[in-house]
């Protein structure tokens, strides 16, 4: 008997990826089609023509529809490749950073929890002795004469880090330890010297501790001045982008939002993005949503707006700039630098601002009046208050219908804030993975059990009427929307603790949050997110029906292929 994998391989090799050609209609039949369209939730067949859906229903209904329409004068090809599979709308990841991922993926991963990549598995380590032993072993095995970069360190899981300790590992080799949050790093003295950073350069910087070799939040820009040439070396970046492409495809994703595009030297990175992501062989599209701080000073200036307009007018369909912008409020959730309302942090430390509230308002005002949809990174409840104050001010100054102002991450918030979000028409794109990795640890450190149990108030937001989607912010979470949906639907941590079960999403809600609702947050719901006539023929192919298994097994469903604009892309065959 021919296997599904062999069928997919034959389709890929022979080029029969849209049923014979795009000139004719292809009917895909499946064991089940989950459409995420309330008008027709379940189907058995989909007709595709020129990369779009032309009919949905049972096989008989689809054939009858084609006969009634005359098939637009064309024949049709029946594709039974997925007759034993389940089709979902192509999964949507509306907050992912291809360049950030490409910077990190070539590094040595030493992380608190396991990671899986194509051809690479990383076992998590916890505790300072285990972390330091892994660091020393990896550094010792690293080729002589090369800088050593490692990602995944977390102070609450791995203990203290400092320049003094890293100097004890090597006095000669530059060592850079990148925090799990991405928002901070530690370096040794050799790295400081190689970066050309002196104490005089950063003496007044609020987010640099030179003695400890610690750069955090806005201090990353000071570090990046000396690291950029290494990190953005074209061959290194190309390697990282190609791996990112494979990872996105393995997650079953057919659309990503590059949230904060242009934040890493656009002139250097844009040609590589075009080379690796703007190609017919790439099985997903990328929406470029600009980093509002990366296009001149002040953010939202006339010059910056002109540059963004130029990028929109010159971009294609598969790698496309859109009239949306990303701004930043408070610090990283993984670093516990989000801004918290009283009682604040239990150990007395304080959060940080990536953009001071007045600067955030000023930038948001410029983009708002220029007609942009605004997305804002925020993590703590004080940060959420500031962001909602900004939205309220903008609505008072210049009311706008369907603004889709979207708060991103939203690690800790309150029910009252959810009600305010709904009243102001805000959307939320949340990272539920915070709960999985940090719920237990933050119960012990910083937040305490009551607040840690309320990380990601998904059900509360939906009950309040807030449009909710989920994202990975890869590599802050795996680029696996089904894993994000699994966390949201179960609320079980990495240690098996069930936290606030009343905040669990239903399976319907969780799947909507990575399909149609994720599309809505980036204004793509008319083109993607559900299997509906007229939309792009984007599907994710599952080996099991998520409604026929326990919801605790949702993250274990194998994804065998994607269909992107009618073309089949087997997961195993992506180069």
C-alpha positions as CSV (number, residue, x, y, z in Angstrom):
1,X,0.0,0.0,0.0
2,X,1.4,3.4,-0.9
3,X,2.0,5.5,2.1
4,X,1.1,9.2,2.6
5,X,4.7,10.1,2.8
6,X,5.4,8.4,-0.5
7,X,2.4,10.1,-2.1
8,X,3.7,13.5,-0.9
9,X,7.2,12.8,-2.2
10,X,5.9,11.8,-5.6
11,X,3.8,14.9,-5.8
12,X,6.8,17.1,-4.9
13,X,9.2,15.4,-7.3
14,X,6.8,15.4,-10.2
15,X,5.7,18.9,-9.7
16,X,2.0,17.9,-9.4
17,X,1.6,20.3,-6.4
18,X,-1.6,21.9,-7.4
19,X,-3.3,19.0,-9.1
20,X,-1.7,19.0,-12.7
21,X,-1.5,22.7,-13.3
22,X,-2.8,26.0,-12.0
23,X,-4.9,26.2,-15.2
24,X,-7.4,23.6,-14.0
25,X,-9.4,23.0,-10.9
26,X,-8.1,20.5,-8.3
27,X,-10.4,18.9,-5.8
28,X,-8.7,17.9,-2.6
29,X,-10.6,15.2,-0.6
30,X,-9.9,14.6,3.0
31,X,-11.1,12.4,5.9
32,X,-12.2,15.7,7.4
33,X,-11.9,19.4,6.6
34,X,-12.1,21.7,9.7
35,X,-12.9,25.0,8.0
36,X,-13.1,27.5,11.0
37,X,-16.0,29.0,9.0
38,X,-19.1,29.0,11.2
39,X,-21.3,28.9,8.0
40,X,-19.8,25.4,7.2
41,X,-17.6,24.1,10.0
42,X,-16.9,20.7,8.6
43,X,-16.4,19.5,5.0
44,X,-14.9,16.6,3.0
45,X,-13.6,18.3,-0.1
46,X,-12.2,21.5,-1.4
47,X,-11.9,22.8,-5.0
48,X,-8.9,25.0,-5.7
49,X,-8.4,27.1,-8.8
50,X,-5.5,29.5,-9.4
51,X,-4.4,29.2,-5.8
52,X,-7.8,30.1,-4.3
53,X,-10.7,28.1,-2.9
54,X,-13.6,27.9,-5.4
55,X,-15.8,25.3,-3.6
56,X,-16.1,23.7,-0.1
57,X,-18.4,20.8,0.9
58,X,-18.8,17.1,0.4
59,X,-17.2,15.7,-2.7
60,X,-20.7,15.5,-4.3
61,X,-21.5,19.1,-3.5
62,X,-18.1,20.3,-4.8
63,X,-18.5,18.4,-8.0
64,X,-22.1,19.7,-8.4
65,X,-20.9,23.3,-7.8
66,X,-18.2,22.9,-10.5
67,X,-20.8,21.5,-13.0
68,X,-23.2,24.4,-12.2
69,X,-20.4,26.9,-12.7
70,X,-19.1,25.1,-15.7
71,X,-15.7,24.7,-14.0
72,X,-14.9,28.1,-15.5
73,X,-14.5,26.1,-18.7
74,X,-11.9,23.8,-17.3
75,X,-11.7,20.2,-16.2
76,X,-10.8,19.1,-12.7
77,X,-8.3,16.8,-11.1
78,X,-9.3,14.7,-8.1
79,X,-6.4,14.6,-5.6
80,X,-6.8,11.9,-3.0
81,X,-3.4,12.4,-1.3
82,X,-5.2,13.6,1.9
83,X,-8.1,11.1,2.0
84,X,-6.9,9.8,5.4
85,X,-5.8,13.1,6.7
86,X,-7.5,16.1,8.4
87,X,-7.2,19.6,6.9
88,X,-7.1,22.8,8.9
89,X,-6.8,26.3,7.5
90,X,-3.1,27.1,7.1
91,X,-1.8,28.1,10.6
92,X,-1.1,31.7,11.1
93,X,1.8,33.0,13.2
94,X,1.3,36.8,13.5
95,X,4.3,37.6,15.7
96,X,7.6,36.0,14.7
97,X,11.0,37.5,14.0
98,X,12.9,35.8,11.2
99,X,16.0,37.9,11.6
100,X,16.1,37.5,15.4
101,X,15.6,33.7,14.9
102,X,18.4,33.7,12.3
103,X,20.8,35.5,14.8
104,X,20.1,33.0,17.5
105,X,19.7,29.6,15.8
106,X,23.4,29.2,14.9
107,X,24.3,29.7,18.6
108,X,25.0,27.0,21.2
109,X,21.6,26.4,22.9
110,X,21.8,25.8,26.7
111,X,18.3,26.3,27.9
112,X,16.1,25.4,30.9
113,X,13.8,23.2,28.8
114,X,14.2,20.9,25.7
115,X,14.2,22.2,22.1
116,X,13.7,20.4,18.9
117,X,15.0,21.6,15.5
118,X,15.4,19.9,12.1
119,X,18.4,17.6,12.7
120,X,19.0,18.9,16.2
121,X,17.7,18.1,19.7
122,X,18.7,20.1,22.8
123,X,18.1,18.7,26.2
124,X,17.3,21.3,28.9
125,X,19.5,21.9,31.9
126,X,18.6,23.5,35.2
127,X,20.6,24.5,38.2
128,X,23.8,26.5,38.2
129,X,26.2,23.5,38.4
130,X,24.6,21.8,35.4
131,X,24.4,25.1,33.4
132,X,28.1,26.0,34.1
133,X,29.3,22.5,33.2
134,X,27.4,22.6,29.9
135,X,28.8,26.1,29.2
136,X,32.4,25.1,29.9
137,X,32.0,21.9,27.8
138,X,30.5,23.8,24.9
139,X,33.2,26.5,25.0
140,X,36.0,24.0,25.2
141,X,34.7,22.1,22.1
142,X,34.3,25.4,20.2
143,X,36.8,25.9,17.4
144,X,39.9,27.9,18.4
145,X,39.9,31.5,17.2
146,X,36.1,31.9,17.0
147,X,33.8,33.9,19.2
148,X,31.5,31.8,21.4
149,X,27.8,32.7,21.4
150,X,25.3,30.8,23.5
151,X,21.6,31.4,24.0
152,X,19.1,30.2,26.6
153,X,20.6,31.3,29.9
154,X,18.0,32.3,32.5
155,X,19.0,33.6,35.9
156,X,16.2,32.0,37.8
157,X,17.0,28.6,36.4
158,X,20.8,28.9,36.0
159,X,22.0,31.1,38.8
160,X,24.1,34.3,38.7
161,X,26.0,35.4,35.6
162,X,28.8,38.0,35.4
163,X,31.8,39.2,33.4
164,X,34.0,37.8,36.2
165,X,32.7,34.3,35.9
166,X,32.9,34.4,32.1
167,X,36.5,35.6,32.4
168,X,37.2,32.4,34.4
169,X,35.9,30.4,31.4
170,X,38.2,32.2,29.0
171,X,40.3,35.3,29.2
172,X,41.1,35.2,25.5
173,X,38.0,34.1,23.5
174,X,35.1,36.5,23.3
175,X,32.1,34.9,25.1
176,X,28.6,36.2,24.7
177,X,25.8,34.7,26.8
178,X,22.5,35.7,25.4
179,X,19.6,35.6,27.9
180,X,16.5,33.4,27.2
181,X,14.5,36.7,26.9
182,X,16.7,38.0,24.0
183,X,16.4,41.3,25.8
184,X,19.7,41.0,27.7
185,X,23.2,39.5,27.4
186,X,26.4,39.1,29.4
187,X,29.9,39.2,27.9
188,X,33.5,38.6,29.2
189,X,36.3,41.1,29.1
190,X,37.7,39.7,25.8
191,X,34.3,40.3,24.2
192,X,34.2,43.9,25.5
193,X,37.6,44.5,24.0
194,X,36.7,42.9,20.7
195,X,33.4,44.9,20.6
196,X,35.3,48.1,21.2
197,X,33.1,49.1,24.2
198,X,34.7,51.0,27.0
199,X,33.3,52.1,30.3
200,X,33.3,55.7,29.1
201,X,31.0,54.7,26.2
202,X,28.3,53.5,28.5
203,X,28.9,55.1,31.9
204,X,25.6,57.0,31.8
205,X,23.5,54.3,30.1
206,X,20.7,53.1,32.4
207,X,20.6,49.6,30.9
208,X,24.3,48.8,30.9
209,X,26.3,47.4,33.9
210,X,29.8,47.5,32.5
211,X,31.4,45.9,35.5
212,X,29.2,42.8,35.2
213,X,29.3,42.8,31.4
214,X,25.5,43.1,31.4
215,X,23.6,44.8,28.6
216,X,19.8,44.7,28.9
217,X,16.7,46.3,27.3
218,X,17.7,49.5,25.5
219,X,21.4,48.6,26.4
220,X,21.2,45.9,23.7
221,X,21.7,48.6,21.1
222,X,25.0,49.6,22.7
223,X,26.1,46.0,22.6
224,X,24.9,45.5,19.1
225,X,27.2,48.2,17.8
226,X,30.2,45.9,18.5
227,X,28.4,42.6,17.7
228,X,26.6,43.4,14.5
229,X,29.4,42.6,12.1
230,X,29.7,39.1,13.6
231,X,26.0,38.4,14.0
232,X,25.0,39.8,10.6
233,X,27.7,38.2,8.6
234,X,25.8,37.2,5.4
235,X,26.7,33.5,5.4
236,X,25.8,33.2,9.1
237,X,22.6,35.0,8.6
238,X,21.7,33.0,5.5
239,X,22.3,29.8,7.4
240,X,20.0,31.0,10.2
241,X,17.2,32.2,7.8
242,X,17.3,28.8,6.0
243,X,16.9,27.0,9.2
244,X,14.1,29.4,10.3
245,X,12.3,28.6,7.0
246,X,12.4,24.9,7.7
247,X,11.2,25.4,11.3
248,X,8.3,27.6,10.2
249,X,7.2,25.0,7.7
250,X,7.5,22.1,10.2
251,X,5.1,24.0,12.5
252,X,2.5,23.9,9.7
253,X,2.5,27.7,9.3
254,X,1.5,29.3,6.0
255,X,1.6,33.0,7.1
256,X,3.9,34.8,9.4
257,X,4.0,38.4,10.6
258,X,7.5,39.7,10.9
259,X,6.7,41.9,13.9
260,X,9.2,44.7,14.1
261,X,10.8,44.3,10.7
262,X,13.8,46.5,9.9
263,X,15.0,46.5,13.5
264,X,18.3,44.8,12.6
265,X,20.1,46.9,9.9
266,X,17.5,46.7,7.1
267,X,19.9,47.6,4.3
268,X,22.0,44.5,5.1
269,X,19.2,42.1,6.1
270,X,16.6,42.9,3.4
271,X,18.5,41.4,0.5
272,X,18.9,38.2,2.5
273,X,15.3,38.1,3.4
274,X,14.4,38.5,-0.3
275,X,16.8,35.7,-1.2
276,X,15.6,33.2,1.4
277,X,11.8,34.0,1.9
278,X,10.7,35.6,-1.4
279,X,10.8,32.6,-3.6
280,X,8.1,30.3,-5.1
281,X,9.6,27.3,-3.2
282,X,8.9,28.9,0.2
283,X,5.7,27.5,1.5
284,X,4.5,30.5,3.5
285,X,4.1,34.3,3.1
286,X,5.6,37.0,5.3
287,X,4.0,40.3,6.2
288,X,6.6,42.9,7.1
289,X,5.4,45.0,10.0
290,X,8.0,47.7,10.7
291,X,9.8,48.4,13.9
292,X,8.5,51.9,14.6
293,X,11.9,53.0,16.1
294,X,14.0,51.8,13.1
295,X,13.1,54.4,10.5
296,X,14.6,57.6,11.7
297,X,14.2,60.0,14.6
298,X,11.8,60.8,15.9
299,X,9.8,57.6,15.3
300,X,7.1,58.3,12.8
301,X,8.9,61.3,11.3
302,X,8.1,62.4,7.7
303,X,11.3,60.8,6.4
304,X,10.5,57.5,8.2
305,X,7.0,57.5,6.8
306,X,8.2,58.1,3.3
307,X,10.7,55.2,3.6
308,X,8.0,52.8,4.8
309,X,5.7,53.9,2.0
310,X,8.5,53.2,-0.5
311,X,9.0,49.7,0.9
312,X,5.2,49.0,0.6
313,X,5.1,50.2,-3.0
314,X,8.2,48.1,-4.0
315,X,7.4,44.8,-2.2
316,X,5.8,41.8,-3.7
317,X,3.1,39.5,-2.5
318,X,5.0,36.7,-0.7
319,X,7.3,39.1,1.2
320,X,5.1,42.2,1.6
321,X,5.3,45.4,3.7
322,X,2.0,46.5,5.1
323,X,0.7,49.7,6.7
324,X,1.2,48.4,10.2
325,X,3.8,49.3,12.8
326,X,5.3,47.9,16.0
327,X,6.1,49.9,19.1
328,X,7.3,48.9,22.6
329,X,6.3,49.6,26.1
330,X,7.7,47.7,29.1
331,X,10.5,45.1,29.4
332,X,10.8,41.4,28.9
333,X,8.6,38.9,30.6
334,X,11.3,36.3,30.6
335,X,13.7,38.8,32.3
336,X,11.0,39.8,34.9
337,X,11.5,43.4,33.7
338,X,7.9,44.0,32.8
339,X,6.4,46.9,34.6
340,X,4.1,45.8,37.4
341,X,1.5,47.7,39.4
342,X,1.6,47.5,43.2
343,X,2.6,45.4,45.0
344,X,5.3,45.2,42.3
345,X,7.9,42.4,42.6
346,X,8.1,40.6,45.9
347,X,11.9,40.9,46.0
348,X,11.8,44.7,45.5
349,X,13.4,44.9,42.0
350,X,11.6,47.0,39.4
351,X,10.7,46.8,35.8
352,X,12.0,48.8,32.9
353,X,10.6,50.7,29.9
354,X,11.7,50.0,26.4
355,X,10.0,53.3,25.4
356,X,9.2,55.7,28.2
357,X,5.4,56.4,28.3
358,X,5.7,59.9,26.9
359,X,7.9,58.7,24.1
360,X,5.5,55.9,23.3
361,X,2.6,58.2,23.1
362,X,4.4,60.6,20.9
363,X,5.5,57.9,18.4
364,X,2.0,56.3,18.5
365,X,0.4,59.6,17.8
366,X,2.5,60.2,14.6
367,X,1.8,56.7,13.3
368,X,-1.9,56.9,14.2
369,X,-2.4,60.2,12.4
370,X,-0.6,58.7,9.4
371,X,-3.2,55.9,9.3
372,X,-1.2,53.0,10.6
373,X,-2.5,50.0,12.5
374,X,-0.4,50.0,15.7
375,X,0.9,46.9,17.5
376,X,2.6,47.4,21.0
377,X,4.8,45.0,22.9
378,X,3.7,45.0,26.6
379,X,4.1,42.5,29.3
380,X,3.1,43.7,32.8
381,X,-0.2,45.2,34.1
382,X,1.4,48.6,34.6
383,X,2.6,48.4,31.0
384,X,-0.9,47.4,29.8
385,X,-2.3,50.5,31.7
386,X,0.1,52.8,29.9
387,X,-0.6,51.2,26.5
388,X,-4.4,51.5,27.0
389,X,-3.9,55.1,28.1
390,X,-2.1,55.7,24.8
391,X,-5.0,54.1,22.9
392,X,-7.6,56.1,24.8
393,X,-5.8,59.4,24.1
394,X,-5.5,58.6,20.4
395,X,-9.2,57.7,20.2
396,X,-10.1,61.0,21.9
397,X,-7.9,63.0,19.6
398,X,-8.8,61.3,16.3
399,X,-11.5,58.6,16.6
400,X,-11.1,55.7,14.2
401,X,-13.4,52.7,13.5
402,X,-11.8,49.2,13.3
403,X,-8.4,50.5,14.3
404,X,-7.3,47.0,15.5
405,X,-4.7,48.5,17.9
406,X,-3.1,45.3,19.2
407,X,-1.4,44.6,22.5
408,X,1.3,41.9,22.1
409,X,2.5,39.3,24.7
410,X,0.3,40.6,27.6
411,X,1.9,38.2,30.1
412,X,0.2,39.6,33.2
413,X,-3.0,41.6,33.1
414,X,-6.2,41.9,35.1
415,X,-9.9,41.3,34.4
416,X,-10.5,45.1,34.7
417,X,-8.0,45.6,32.0
418,X,-9.7,43.0,29.8
419,X,-12.9,45.0,30.1
420,X,-11.1,48.2,29.2
421,X,-9.5,46.6,26.2
422,X,-12.9,45.5,24.9
423,X,-14.4,49.0,25.5
424,X,-11.5,50.6,23.6
425,X,-11.7,48.1,20.7
426,X,-8.2,46.7,21.4
427,X,-7.0,43.3,20.2
428,X,-4.6,41.0,22.0
429,X,-2.0,38.7,20.4
430,X,-0.7,36.8,23.4
431,X,2.2,34.4,24.1
432,X,0.7,31.6,26.3
433,X,4.0,29.8,26.5
434,X,5.0,32.1,29.4
435,X,2.6,30.1,31.5
436,X,4.2,26.8,30.4
437,X,7.8,27.8,31.1
438,X,7.5,30.4,33.9
439,X,4.4,29.7,35.8
440,X,6.0,27.5,38.5
441,X,9.2,29.6,38.8
442,X,7.4,32.9,39.0
443,X,5.2,31.4,41.7
444,X,8.4,31.2,43.8
445,X,10.2,34.3,42.6
446,X,9.0,37.8,41.9
447,X,5.2,37.4,41.4
448,X,4.1,34.8,44.0
449,X,1.6,32.0,43.4
450,X,-1.6,34.1,43.0
451,X,-0.3,36.3,40.2
452,X,1.8,33.6,38.6
453,X,-1.4,31.4,38.3
454,X,-3.0,34.3,36.3
455,X,-0.3,34.5,33.6
456,X,-2.2,34.8,30.3
457,X,-5.9,35.5,31.1
458,X,-7.1,34.0,27.8
459,X,-10.6,33.0,28.8
460,X,-11.1,36.3,30.7
461,X,-10.3,38.3,27.6
462,X,-12.6,36.3,25.4
463,X,-15.4,36.6,28.0
464,X,-14.9,40.4,27.9
465,X,-15.1,40.4,24.1
466,X,-11.5,41.0,23.3
467,X,-10.4,39.5,20.0
468,X,-7.6,37.1,21.0
469,X,-4.9,35.4,19.0
470,X,-1.7,33.5,20.0
471,X,1.9,33.8,18.8
472,X,5.3,32.3,19.6
473,X,7.5,35.4,19.3
474,X,10.0,32.7,18.1
475,X,12.4,31.9,19.8
476,X,10.5,32.9,22.9
477,X,8.3,29.9,22.2
478,X,8.5,27.1,19.6
479,X,7.2,28.1,16.2
480,X,4.4,25.6,16.7
481,X,0.9,27.0,16.7
482,X,-0.6,23.7,17.8
483,X,1.7,23.8,20.9
484,X,0.5,27.3,21.7
485,X,-3.1,26.2,21.3
486,X,-2.3,23.2,23.5
487,X,-1.0,25.5,26.3
488,X,-4.0,27.8,26.0
489,X,-6.5,24.9,26.2
490,X,-4.8,23.0,29.1
491,X,-2.8,25.6,31.2
492,X,-0.4,22.9,32.3
493,X,3.2,24.0,33.0
494,X,6.4,22.3,32.1
495,X,6.4,20.7,35.6
496,X,2.8,19.4,35.2
497,X,1.1,22.0,37.4
498,X,-2.4,23.0,36.4
499,X,-2.8,26.8,36.8
500,X,-6.2,28.6,36.9
501,X,-8.2,26.0,35.0
502,X,-11.0,28.5,34.6
503,X,-8.8,30.4,32.2
504,X,-8.5,27.5,29.8
505,X,-9.7,28.1,26.2
506,X,-12.0,25.6,24.6
507,X,-10.6,23.7,21.7
508,X,-12.6,25.8,19.2
509,X,-11.3,29.0,20.8
510,X,-7.7,27.7,20.8
511,X,-7.7,26.7,17.2
512,X,-9.4,29.9,16.1
513,X,-6.6,31.8,17.9
514,X,-4.0,30.3,15.6
515,X,-6.1,30.5,12.4
516,X,-8.9,33.0,11.7
517,X,-8.3,35.2,14.8
518,X,-4.6,35.3,14.2
519,X,-5.3,36.4,10.7
520,X,-7.7,39.1,11.9
521,X,-5.1,40.7,14.1
522,X,-3.0,41.5,11.0
523,X,-5.9,42.3,8.7
524,X,-5.7,39.2,6.6
525,X,-9.0,37.5,7.5
526,X,-10.5,38.2,4.1
527,X,-7.7,36.2,2.5
528,X,-6.6,33.5,5.0
529,X,-7.5,31.9,8.3
530,X,-10.5,29.8,7.3
531,X,-11.4,27.4,4.5
532,X,-13.9,29.6,2.7
533,X,-14.7,30.2,-0.9
534,X,-12.6,33.0,-2.4
535,X,-9.7,32.7,0.2
536,X,-6.2,31.6,-0.5
537,X,-5.9,27.8,-0.7
538,X,-3.7,27.5,2.4
539,X,-4.1,24.3,4.5
540,X,-2.3,22.5,7.3
541,X,-2.4,18.7,6.9
542,X,-2.8,16.8,10.2
543,X,-2.5,13.0,10.8
544,X,-5.2,13.1,13.4
545,X,-8.4,14.9,14.1
546,X,-7.9,17.3,17.1
547,X,-11.6,16.8,18.0
548,X,-11.2,13.0,18.2
549,X,-8.4,12.9,20.7
550,X,-7.9,14.2,24.3
551,X,-7.1,17.9,24.3
552,X,-3.9,17.1,26.3
553,X,-2.6,15.3,23.1
554,X,-3.2,18.3,20.8
555,X,0.5,19.2,20.7
556,X,1.4,15.6,19.6
557,X,-0.6,15.6,16.4
558,X,1.9,15.0,13.5
559,X,1.8,17.6,10.8
560,X,2.6,15.9,7.5
561,X,2.4,18.7,4.9
562,X,1.1,22.1,4.1
563,X,-0.7,23.4,1.1
564,X,0.2,26.9,0.2
565,X,-1.9,28.7,-2.5
566,X,-2.9,25.3,-3.8
567,X,0.6,23.8,-3.9
568,X,1.4,20.8,-1.7
569,X,4.6,21.1,0.4
570,X,5.5,17.8,2.2
571,X,7.1,18.6,5.5
572,X,10.0,16.1,4.9
573,X,10.8,17.5,1.4
574,X,11.5,21.1,2.3
575,X,15.2,21.7,1.2
